[in-house]
Amino acid sequence: MWNYDKKLEYPVKIKNKDLKMAKFLVAQYGGPDGELGAALRYLNQRYTMPTGKTKGLLTDIGTEELAHVEIICAMIYQLLKGATPDELAAAGLGANYVQHDNSPFPTDANGVPWTATYIATLGNPVADLHEDLAAEQKAKITYEHLIDLTDDYDVKDVLKFLWAREVVHYQRFGEALVGVYDLLDKKKFY
């Protein structure tokens, strides 16, 4: 099933240490609107989709979201590279250092650990696709906020790529929803 190319979907080459940005960026790893939750949401929802096309779409986007987890973790790691324990503590990352050193760990920007309550799957294709549309919009807005918080070109470049992928995912989910409605109309399901 997997063909792992051993390179990121988009290159991450951050040159400057920025602990504050790393702390903010972790929201897109383990926060309620982050990539980890999106990946698991879509990979779980695919089983109850009514067509092979919608199942495939959720599989493809869910898998891509896992690639985005890799990108976010690479960004966090590079932003923290070379940080001392004192610098981490001063940036509010002392607790992360105690338990994880400089390794990324899925939390929100406040340090609250990722939880499965962030993912929604109802088993109804219409409800689930609406949930997915909302999730992509929230992730897009979060990326916009993150872009506003940095002047680092290397960071902004990657964030803009991820932002653009959220837009594409939103469009694909909208198309899938139209297809599901068409299918339900043919079956006279109201």
Secondary structure as UniProt FT lines:
FT   HELIX           19..25
FT   HELIX           27..30
FT   TURN            32..33
FT   HELIX           35..45
FT   HELIX           46..48
FT   HELIX           52..80
FT   TURN            81..82
FT   HELIX           85..90
FT   TURN            91..92
FT   HELIX           94..100
FT   TURN            101..102
FT   TURN            109..110
FT   HELIX           116..118
FT   HELIX           125..148
FT   HELIX           153..186
FT   TURN            187..188
//
